[in-house]
Amino acid sequence: ALKVSLAAGTPPISLALHDRKATMEFLQHLIREISVENMFFLADVMAYKQSFVSQGKLRSLGEGEWPVNTKLARLLYRRTFTHYAWAISKTYIDGSSSLYVTAISEEVRAKLVVKLEELDPTSEQSLTGTQLVALLQDVQAVFNEAAEEVYGALQKSYARFSHTAQFANITIKRQIPLR
């Protein structure tokens, strides 16, 4: 396979994804590559992970964090985190979805489907204390392996994007660390 690296002087994808104009231009590039679902999947996974914190159920995002703007998320918290996970799966993992993410390997997809099938939304209401926290941490991390694969694909798309005329027309604000 041909390996494409970032154009010289290109800021990292994490910085570009914090710049509104760069993100919009990158989305246009992903649309042309027919891979925009990767960005939406990561946005939904990050919004999903953040919902555990915003709902006051967990204190952190846990393992795995991808620098994608959650304003691009398409789904919202459901009755339970399990229902929310199932909605993400139906939208991006299930083969019948129009936003089916092809960047997830079949091995990871199969493991994810099995794990999601094992989830029981009533457990979120019946468990308490450390058992509930352990369950929620597992549920929060359910997409981590898939998200890592998708982020890798997104980085490759960004490298290709860095060589386009469209990329040359944007200026990504570089954050200068304070000393």
Salt bridges, closest charged atoms under 4 A:
GLU25 OE2 - LYS21 NZ 3.65
GLU33 OE2 - HIS29 NE2 3.10
GLU33 OE2 - ARG160 NE 2.58
ASP94 OD2 - LYS90 NZ 3.92
GLU106 OE2 - ARG109 NE 3.70
GLU145 OE1 - LYS111 NZ 3.10
